[in-house]
Amino acid sequence: MKPIFYLLIITLSLVLVSCENNIDESELVVRKDIHYQINSDKPFTGSVTSYHENGQKQNMTTYKKGSKDGLSEEFFPNGQLLSSVNYSMGGKDGVEKKYYENGNITFVNNYKNGLLDGSKETYFDNGQLELKENYENGELKETIVRYDKSGNEVLVRSYLEDEDYNYILLSDSEVVVRIGDNIIQEGKVEDDGVLEYLRKSTEDPFTGVLISYHDNGNLKDRFFVLDGILDGPVEIYYEDGQLKIRGSLKYGEEDGPVEFYENGRLVSKGSMRDGKPSGPWEYYYESGELMTIGSYKDGQQLGIWNIYRENGQVLSPTCYQNGEEVDLTVCESK
């Protein structure tokens, strides 16, 4: 009977030790980057757990000699896994994963000695890959591929405009421009023909989305490209991140509905055809009230244009023919 009795004692001792090394996060303190259990001068070894208000586990991390070492997991309030990563001597080591609440992956990172090393993948909440990069010793070495939420490949067009609004392509742009037989890798782009955007790495026509950034990191513009030509929805933003223009292009020309904004408010809206205003247009006061409404044809004002006071009162209408103001009777007779 004695061997069995001793075995029970040993087992009970191991359980007690295990319980002692399983503590709540509130019992942990940090001194000079080393973690200790309260009222202890011995660096903590064991696991630390925290909980959501509903009682579900929020975080569980293992420690060895006062530093994170081993698996660390976070959980949503419903108990679903939020993230997991392994630590070695206080630094992340190996694969780190984070999830959206719908279960789809948010990102997958690879670490070595606490630094990003290897591939880094970021995903949208619908499961679409957003960005894949390669790191070495914590430094970004290569952006492998980038997508938008709909699966369109995205390239960054780096450019600026000088005082005369000349288009200057910068050296770090991921696309180059071809005009006729001339390919511009860097420098001033003479807008004297159809601009064709090519993937810089291969000089093949690009199909996808072109984006640019302001110096402060905010999105500057977003264009769709089809076989190298700007074609599709367009969004242009102010430096503070607010929308400036929303419109569309067709084979490089403005074509379709367009809206102009200032300080977050709609200034005007209408349609473009072959790069010129066409059809009904509306202009607005700062208050958002309608100020003017009229039509264009081939970029010229045509027909009756009505002007309103800010209170909605209609002022005398104006008649236009071929962009020139004419007597109101000309319009009334038609």
RAGIWO-V65992 format. One record per residue. N is the residue number from 1. PHI is phi in whole degrees, 0 to 359 (999 if undefined). OMEGA is omega as a letter, one per 30 degrees, with the letter a starting at -180 (* if undefined). Layout:
n->N phi->PHI omega->OMEGA
n->N phi->PHI omega->OMEGA
This chain:
n->1 phi->999 omega->a
n->2 phi->301 omega->l
n->3 phi->303 omega->l
n->4 phi->294 omega->a
n->5 phi->297 omega->l
n->6 phi->296 omega->l
n->7 phi->297 omega->l
n->8 phi->295 omega->l
n->9 phi->298 omega->a
n->10 phi->296 omega->l
n->11 phi->300 omega->l
n->12 phi->298 omega->l
n->13 phi->295 omega->l
n->14 phi->295 omega->l
n->15 phi->296 omega->l
n->16 phi->296 omega->l
n->17 phi->297 omega->a
n->18 phi->298 omega->l
n->19 phi->296 omega->l
n->20 phi->296 omega->a
n->21 phi->266 omega->l
n->22 phi->249 omega->a
n->23 phi->236 omega->l
n->24 phi->280 omega->a
n->25 phi->304 omega->a
n->26 phi->293 omega->a
n->27 phi->269 omega->a
n->28 phi->255 omega->l
n->29 phi->232 omega->a
n->30 phi->242 omega->l
n->31 phi->230 omega->a
n->32 phi->52 omega->l
n->33 phi->69 omega->l
n->34 phi->248 omega->a
n->35 phi->267 omega->l
n->36 phi->228 omega->l
n->37 phi->282 omega->a
n->38 phi->307 omega->l
n->39 phi->67 omega->l
n->40 phi->233 omega->l
n->41 phi->255 omega->l
n->42 phi->255 omega->l
n->43 phi->310 omega->a
n->44 phi->286 omega->l
n->45 phi->232 omega->a
n->46 phi->147 omega->a
n->47 phi->242 omega->a
n->48 phi->237 omega->a
n->49 phi->233 omega->l
n->50 phi->235 omega->a
n->51 phi->227 omega->l
n->52 phi->287 omega->l
n->53 phi->298 omega->a
n->54 phi->276 omega->l
n->55 phi->93 omega->l
n->56 phi->288 omega->l
n->57 phi->297 omega->l
n->58 phi->258 omega->a
n->59 phi->207 omega->l
n->60 phi->218 omega->a
n->61 phi->227 omega->l
n->62 phi->262 omega->a
n->63 phi->232 omega->l
n->64 phi->220 omega->a
n->65 phi->53 omega->l
n->66 phi->89 omega->l
n->67 phi->237 omega->l
n->68 phi->298 omega->a
n->69 phi->202 omega->a
n->70 phi->116 omega->a
n->71 phi->284 omega->l
n->72 phi->233 omega->a
n->73 phi->231 omega->l
n->74 phi->244 omega->a
n->75 phi->226 omega->l
n->76 phi->288 omega->l
n->77 phi->302 omega->l
n->78 phi->274 omega->l
n->79 phi->92 omega->a
n->80 phi->284 omega->a
n->81 phi->296 omega->l
n->82 phi->261 omega->a
n->83 phi->201 omega->l
n->84 phi->211 omega->l
n->85 phi->201 omega->l
n->86 phi->257 omega->l
n->87 phi->244 omega->l
n->88 phi->222 omega->l
n->89 phi->53 omega->l
n->90 phi->93 omega->a
n->91 phi->248 omega->l
n->92 phi->297 omega->a
n->93 phi->210 omega->a
n->94 phi->105 omega->a
n->95 phi->269 omega->l
n->96 phi->248 omega->l
n->97 phi->232 omega->l
n->98 phi->227 omega->a
n->99 phi->236 omega->l
n->100 phi->282 omega->a
n->101 phi->292 omega->l
n->102 phi->279 omega->l
n->103 phi->97 omega->l
n->104 phi->287 omega->a
n->105 phi->288 omega->l
n->106 phi->269 omega->l
n->107 phi->203 omega->l
n->108 phi->229 omega->a
n->109 phi->244 omega->l
n->110 phi->243 omega->a
n->111 phi->238 omega->l
n->112 phi->215 omega->a
n->113 phi->55 omega->l
n->114 phi->83 omega->a
n->115 phi->240 omega->l
n->116 phi->300 omega->a
n->117 phi->206 omega->a
n->118 phi->112 omega->a
n->119 phi->281 omega->l
n->120 phi->229 omega->a
n->121 phi->239 omega->l
n->122 phi->239 omega->a
n->123 phi->234 omega->l
n->124 phi->281 omega->a
n->125 phi->291 omega->l
n->126 phi->271 omega->l
n->127 phi->95 omega->a
n->128 phi->287 omega->l
n->129 phi->299 omega->l
n->130 phi->261 omega->a
n->131 phi->207 omega->l
n->132 phi->232 omega->a
n->133 phi->231 omega->l
n->134 phi->238 omega->a
n->135 phi->242 omega->l
n->136 phi->218 omega->a
n->137 phi->52 omega->l
n->138 phi->85 omega->a
n->139 phi->251 omega->l
n->140 phi->291 omega->a
n->141 phi->256 omega->a
n->142 phi->199 omega->l
n->143 phi->268 omega->a
n->144 phi->281 omega->l
n->145 phi->201 omega->a
n->146 phi->218 omega->a
n->147 phi->229 omega->l
n->148 phi->266 omega->a
n->149 phi->295 omega->a
n->150 phi->270 omega->l
n->151 phi->95 omega->l
n->152 phi->282 omega->l
n->153 phi->293 omega->a
n->154 phi->238 omega->l
n->155 phi->239 omega->a
n->156 phi->264 omega->l
n->157 phi->258 omega->l
n->158 phi->264 omega->a
n->159 phi->204 omega->l
n->160 phi->215 omega->l
n->161 phi->240 omega->l
n->162 phi->279 omega->a
n->163 phi->300 omega->l
n->164 phi->264 omega->l
n->165 phi->63 omega->l
n->166 phi->286 omega->a
n->167 phi->272 omega->a
n->168 phi->247 omega->l
n->169 phi->278 omega->a
n->170 phi->264 omega->a
n->171 phi->293 omega->a
n->172 phi->270 omega->l
n->173 phi->294 omega->l
n->174 phi->274 omega->l
n->175 phi->233 omega->l
n->176 phi->241 omega->a
n->177 phi->243 omega->l
n->178 phi->244 omega->l
n->179 phi->237 omega->a
n->180 phi->66 omega->l
n->181 phi->262 omega->a
n->182 phi->263 omega->l
n->183 phi->255 omega->a
n->184 phi->257 omega->l
n->185 phi->277 omega->a
n->186 phi->198 omega->l
n->187 phi->110 omega->a
n->188 phi->291 omega->l
n->189 phi->253 omega->l
n->190 phi->282 omega->a
n->191 phi->276 omega->a
n->192 phi->244 omega->l
n->193 phi->182 omega->l
n->194 phi->287 omega->l
n->195 phi->276 omega->l
n->196 phi->247 omega->a
n->197 phi->265 omega->a
n->198 phi->245 omega->l
n->199 phi->297 omega->a
n->200 phi->298 omega->a
n->201 phi->291 omega->a
n->202 phi->235 omega->a
n->203 phi->60 omega->l
n->204 phi->266 omega->l
n->205 phi->304 omega->a
n->206 phi->266 omega->l
n->207 phi->236 omega->a
n->208 phi->156 omega->a
n->209 phi->236 omega->l
n->210 phi->258 omega->l
n->211 phi->233 omega->l
n->212 phi->224 omega->a
n->213 phi->234 omega->l
n->214 phi->287 omega->l
n->215 phi->299 omega->a
n->216 phi->276 omega->l
n->217 phi->95 omega->l
n->218 phi->287 omega->l
n->219 phi->298 omega->a
n->220 phi->263 omega->l
n->221 phi->199 omega->a
n->222 phi->214 omega->a
n->223 phi->234 omega->l
n->224 phi->268 omega->a
n->225 phi->232 omega->l
n->226 phi->235 omega->a
n->227 phi->51 omega->l
n->228 phi->90 omega->a
n->229 phi->253 omega->l
n->230 phi->299 omega->a
n->231 phi->200 omega->l
n->232 phi->129 omega->a
n->233 phi->300 omega->l
n->234 phi->228 omega->l
n->235 phi->225 omega->l
n->236 phi->235 omega->a
n->237 phi->236 omega->l
n->238 phi->288 omega->a
n->239 phi->297 omega->l
n->240 phi->278 omega->l
n->241 phi->98 omega->a
n->242 phi->280 omega->a
n->243 phi->294 omega->l
n->244 phi->252 omega->a
n->245 phi->220 omega->l
n->246 phi->233 omega->a
n->247 phi->202 omega->l
n->248 phi->205 omega->l
n->249 phi->236 omega->l
n->250 phi->227 omega->a
n->251 phi->49 omega->l
n->252 phi->86 omega->a
n->253 phi->253 omega->l
n->254 phi->297 omega->a
n->255 phi->202 omega->l
n->256 phi->113 omega->a
n->257 phi->299 omega->l
n->258 phi->214 omega->l
n->259 phi->228 omega->l
n->260 phi->243 omega->a
n->261 phi->234 omega->l
n->262 phi->212 omega->a
n->263 phi->54 omega->l
n->264 phi->83 omega->a
n->265 phi->250 omega->l
n->266 phi->287 omega->l
n->267 phi->263 omega->a
n->268 phi->201 omega->l
n->269 phi->207 omega->a
n->270 phi->181 omega->l
n->271 phi->226 omega->l
n->272 phi->240 omega->l
n->273 phi->218 omega->a
n->274 phi->55 omega->l
n->275 phi->83 omega->a
n->276 phi->234 omega->l
n->277 phi->302 omega->a
n->278 phi->209 omega->l
n->279 phi->83 omega->a
n->280 phi->295 omega->l
n->281 phi->227 omega->l
n->282 phi->230 omega->l
n->283 phi->235 omega->a
n->284 phi->233 omega->l
n->285 phi->287 omega->l
n->286 phi->301 omega->a
n->287 phi->288 omega->a
n->288 phi->97 omega->l
n->289 phi->285 omega->l
n->290 phi->296 omega->a
n->291 phi->253 omega->a
n->292 phi->215 omega->l
n->293 phi->218 omega->a
n->294 phi->188 omega->a
n->295 phi->235 omega->l
n->296 phi->241 omega->l
n->297 phi->219 omega->a
n->298 phi->54 omega->l
n->299 phi->84 omega->a
n->300 phi->244 omega->l
n->301 phi->298 omega->a
n->302 phi->214 omega->l
n->303 phi->84 omega->a
n->304 phi->277 omega->l
n->305 phi->246 omega->l
n->306 phi->257 omega->l
n->307 phi->244 omega->a
n->308 phi->240 omega->l
n->309 phi->287 omega->a
n->310 phi->295 omega->l
n->311 phi->275 omega->l
n->312 phi->97 omega->l
n->313 phi->292 omega->a
n->314 phi->275 omega->l
n->315 phi->269 omega->a
n->316 phi->299 omega->l
n->317 phi->290 omega->l
n->318 phi->237 omega->a
n->319 phi->252 omega->l
n->320 phi->233 omega->l
n->321 phi->225 omega->a
n->322 phi->54 omega->l
n->323 phi->83 omega->a
n->324 phi->253 omega->l
n->325 phi->287 omega->l
n->326 phi->231 omega->a
n->327 phi->299 omega->a
n->328 phi->302 omega->a
n->329 phi->295 omega->l
n->330 phi->297 omega->l
n->331 phi->284 omega->a
n->332 phi->291 omega->a
n->333 phi->280 omega->a
n->334 phi->262 omega->*
